[in-house]
Amino acid sequence: MVSRFPLFVARRAVNAVVTIILMIALIFVIVHIVAPTPEDLAHFYTGRGCISQSFCLQLAHRYGLDQPIYIQFWNYVIGVFQGNLGTDTIYQLPELQVLARFLPITLEMVVVGSVLGVVIGIFTGAIAASNRNTKTDYGIKGLYLMTWAAPPFLAAIVFQLILAYYLNLLPTGNIANLTLTAPPVVTGLPMVDSILAQNWVYLYSYLQHLVLPALTIAVISFGSITRITRASMIDALDKDYVKLAYMKGLPKRSVVYGTAFRNAIIPIITLIAITFAFAVGGALVVEYIFNYHGIGYFTLQAVYAFDYPAVLAITIIIGLSVIIANFIADILYGVMDPRVRLT
């Protein structure tokens, strides 16, 4: 029998590309509503570089902003797919180069925080399910509901006050100790670059400063993971094959974390991917609280300086992260459950 998996991947890839184009189209429409004329568009994309009306019109002609709308849209879509997100009006560099400076810092923080949140969420959800309707279950539900309802900035401030100011266990902010020399940029990821340069002093300082932001991301992420894991595990524990495993005399730990968990993990995969994608957006607020110079710092700079190309580029990057995360989740779902490939 010919495998349907390549066709399944191809369908999901086409859906992802179409979704990306629709997202770009929506951004394009919003920009043209805000800036309806070629002169407005030139001012929108160049900021302070558009010093007079005649110069704005020259810029509009140079960049094709006075062409028919469908040509502008085609050029815009092609430019995005080629990595041309415009020129930053603050740094006077292509947006992709500026994002390459700030985005890896955020990604490293989000990956560490999301992985920690997923691990905590899965295990607390499994513990709550295996002890349902007990004090342990109620305690876990109360904890995840409290963290789930808390906005990211509140969780960040609470951790900063308790662990940094009152207990003085961790630094209050920044990426690392400002007196230390950062390692040469190779990947843009501070942890990886520190290891490559064998700069252990900077690595230790960086890890210390990473704890609070990553812990905040983990706390605001694990609630939804815990809730879905608990519900999925309860459903799995009620299945006949789980009852049969108990009848065979298998220990509770083996049944819960082996037989039941393998089948309960499938619905959680999509949520994990989406949680990671939205953690990138939540990181903007977390970085502001901890003075963490990642994409959140860059976003604030762009907003305060009316750097519209940067804001558009960041919007596209966050949108792409959500779409790509969903695509990966679909593929993993198909790997875990062959029945999905038939849909």
Backbone hydrogen bonds, N-H to C=O, Kabsch-Sander energy under -0.5 kcal/mol:
donor,donor_aa,acceptor,acceptor_aa,energy
8,F,4,R,-2.2
9,V,5,F,-2.7
10,A,6,P,-2.4
11,R,7,L,-2.4
12,R,8,F,-2.1
13,A,9,V,-2.4
14,V,10,A,-2.4
15,N,11,R,-2.3
16,A,12,R,-2.1
17,V,13,A,-2.4
18,V,14,V,-2.6
19,T,15,N,-2.3
20,I,16,A,-2.2
21,I,17,V,-2.4
22,L,18,V,-2.4
23,M,19,T,-2.3
24,I,20,I,-2.5
25,A,21,I,-2.6
26,L,22,L,-2.2
27,I,23,M,-2.2
28,F,24,I,-2.6
29,V,25,A,-2.5
30,I,26,L,-2.4
31,V,27,I,-2.5
32,H,28,F,-2.0
33,I,29,V,-1.4
34,V,30,I,-2.3
35,A,31,V,-2.9
41,L,37,T,-2.6
42,A,38,P,-2.3
43,H,39,E,-2.1
44,F,40,D,-2.5
45,Y,41,L,-2.4
46,T,42,A,-1.6
47,G,43,H,-2.0
49,G,46,T,-2.0
50,C,47,G,-1.5
51,I,49,G,-1.2
56,C,52,S,-2.4
57,L,53,Q,-2.1
58,Q,54,S,-1.9
59,L,55,F,-2.4
60,A,56,C,-2.6
61,H,57,L,-2.1
62,R,58,Q,-2.4
63,Y,59,L,-2.3
64,G,61,H,-0.8
65,L,60,A,-3.0
66,D,60,A,-0.8
67,Q,64,G,-1.0
71,I,68,P,-0.6
72,Q,68,P,-2.2
73,F,69,I,-2.4
74,W,70,Y,-2.1
75,N,71,I,-2.7
76,Y,72,Q,-2.3
77,V,73,F,-2.6
78,I,74,W,-2.5
79,G,75,N,-2.3
80,V,76,Y,-2.3
81,F,77,V,-2.3
82,Q,78,I,-1.5
83,G,80,V,-1.4
84,N,79,G,-3.5
85,L,83,G,-1.1
88,D,93,L,-3.3
92,Q,88,D,-1.3
95,E,86,G,-2.7
97,Q,94,P,-0.9
98,V,94,P,-1.7
99,L,95,E,-3.0
100,A,96,L,-1.9
101,R,97,Q,-0.6
101,R,98,V,-0.9
102,F,98,V,-1.3
103,L,99,L,-3.3
106,T,102,F,-1.4
107,L,103,L,-2.8
108,E,104,P,-2.4
109,M,105,I,-1.6
110,V,106,T,-2.9
111,V,107,L,-2.9
112,V,108,E,-2.1
113,G,109,M,-2.5
114,S,110,V,-3.1
115,V,111,V,-2.6
116,L,112,V,-2.1
117,G,113,G,-2.4
118,V,114,S,-2.8
119,V,115,V,-2.5
120,I,116,L,-2.4
121,G,117,G,-2.7
122,I,118,V,-2.8
123,F,119,V,-2.0
124,T,120,I,-2.6
125,G,121,G,-2.1
126,A,122,I,-2.3
127,I,123,F,-2.4
128,A,124,T,-2.5
129,A,125,G,-2.2
130,S,126,A,-2.3
131,N,127,I,-0.9
132,R,129,A,-1.1
134,T,131,N,-1.0
137,D,131,N,-0.8
138,Y,134,T,-2.5
139,G,135,K,-2.5
140,I,136,T,-2.3
141,K,137,D,-2.4
142,G,138,Y,-2.4
143,L,139,G,-2.1
144,Y,140,I,-2.7
145,L,141,K,-2.1
146,M,142,G,-1.8
147,T,143,L,-2.3
148,W,144,Y,-2.3
149,A,145,L,-1.8
150,A,146,M,-1.0
154,L,151,P,-0.6
155,A,151,P,-1.9
156,A,152,P,-2.4
157,I,153,F,-2.2
158,V,154,L,-2.4
159,F,155,A,-2.3
160,Q,156,A,-2.3
161,L,157,I,-2.7
162,I,158,V,-2.5
163,L,159,F,-2.3
164,A,159,F,-0.8
164,A,160,Q,-1.1
165,Y,160,Q,-1.9
166,Y,161,L,-2.8
167,L,162,I,-2.4
169,L,163,L,-2.7
170,L,163,L,-1.4
174,N,290,F,-3.0
180,L,177,N,-1.9
182,A,180,L,-0.5
186,V,184,P,-0.6
193,D,189,L,-3.0
194,S,190,P,-2.2
195,I,191,M,-1.8
196,L,192,V,-2.6
197,A,193,D,-2.2
198,Q,195,I,-0.8
199,N,194,S,-2.4
200,W,198,Q,-1.4
203,L,199,N,-2.0
204,Y,200,W,-2.5
205,S,201,V,-2.0
206,Y,202,Y,-2.9
207,L,203,L,-2.6
208,Q,204,Y,-2.0
209,H,205,S,-2.1
210,L,206,Y,-1.5
211,V,207,L,-1.1
211,V,208,Q,-0.5
212,L,208,Q,-0.5
214,A,210,L,-2.4
215,L,211,V,-2.8
216,T,212,L,-2.2
217,I,213,P,-2.2
218,A,214,A,-2.4
219,V,215,L,-2.4
220,I,216,T,-2.2
221,S,217,I,-0.8
222,F,218,A,-2.4
223,G,219,V,-0.6
225,I,221,S,-1.0
226,T,222,F,-3.0
227,R,223,G,-2.3
228,I,224,S,-2.3
229,T,225,I,-2.6
230,R,226,T,-2.7
231,A,227,R,-2.2
232,S,228,I,-2.8
233,M,229,T,-2.9
234,I,230,R,-2.5
235,D,231,A,-1.9
236,A,232,S,-2.1
237,L,233,M,-2.9
238,D,234,I,-1.0
239,K,236,A,-1.6
243,K,239,K,-1.6
244,L,240,D,-2.5
245,A,241,Y,-1.5
246,Y,242,V,-2.0
247,M,243,K,-2.1
248,K,244,L,-1.6
249,G,246,Y,-1.5
250,L,245,A,-1.8
255,V,251,P,-2.1
256,V,252,K,-3.0
257,Y,253,R,-2.4
258,G,254,S,-0.9
259,T,254,S,-1.2
260,A,255,V,-3.0
261,F,256,V,-1.2
262,R,258,G,-1.8
263,N,259,T,-0.8
264,A,260,A,-1.9
265,I,261,F,-1.8
268,I,265,I,-0.7
269,I,265,I,-1.0
269,I,266,I,-1.0
270,T,266,I,-0.6
271,L,267,P,-0.7
272,I,268,I,-2.3
273,A,269,I,-2.0
274,I,270,T,-2.3
275,T,271,L,-2.7
276,F,272,I,-2.1
277,A,273,A,-2.0
278,F,274,I,-2.6
279,A,275,T,-1.5
280,V,276,F,-0.9
280,V,277,A,-0.8
281,G,277,A,-0.7
282,G,278,F,-2.2
283,A,279,A,-1.7
284,L,281,G,-1.1
285,V,282,G,-0.7
286,V,282,G,-1.7
287,E,283,A,-2.7
288,Y,284,L,-1.1
289,I,285,V,-1.8
290,F,286,V,-2.0
291,N,288,Y,-0.7
292,Y,287,E,-2.5
293,H,291,N,-0.7
294,G,292,Y,-2.4
295,I,102,F,-0.5
297,Y,292,Y,-0.5
298,F,294,G,-1.9
299,T,295,I,-2.2
300,L,296,G,-2.2
301,Q,297,Y,-2.1
302,A,298,F,-2.4
303,V,299,T,-2.6
304,Y,300,L,-2.6
305,A,301,Q,-1.9
306,F,303,V,-1.1
307,D,302,A,-3.4
308,Y,306,F,-1.6
311,V,307,D,-1.8
312,L,308,Y,-2.7
313,A,309,P,-2.4
314,I,310,A,-2.7
315,T,311,V,-2.3
316,I,312,L,-2.4
317,I,313,A,-2.4
318,I,314,I,-2.6
319,G,315,T,-2.4
320,L,316,I,-2.8
321,S,317,I,-2.2
322,V,318,I,-1.8
323,I,319,G,-2.2
324,I,320,L,-3.1
325,A,321,S,-2.1
326,N,322,V,-2.0
327,F,323,I,-2.1
328,I,324,I,-2.6
329,A,325,A,-2.3
330,D,326,N,-2.4
331,I,327,F,-2.1
332,L,328,I,-2.6
333,Y,329,A,-2.5
334,G,330,D,-2.1
335,V,331,I,-2.0
336,M,332,L,-2.5
337,D,333,Y,-2.6
340,V,337,D,-1.9
341,R,338,P,-1.0
342,L,339,R,-1.2
343,T,340,V,-1.7
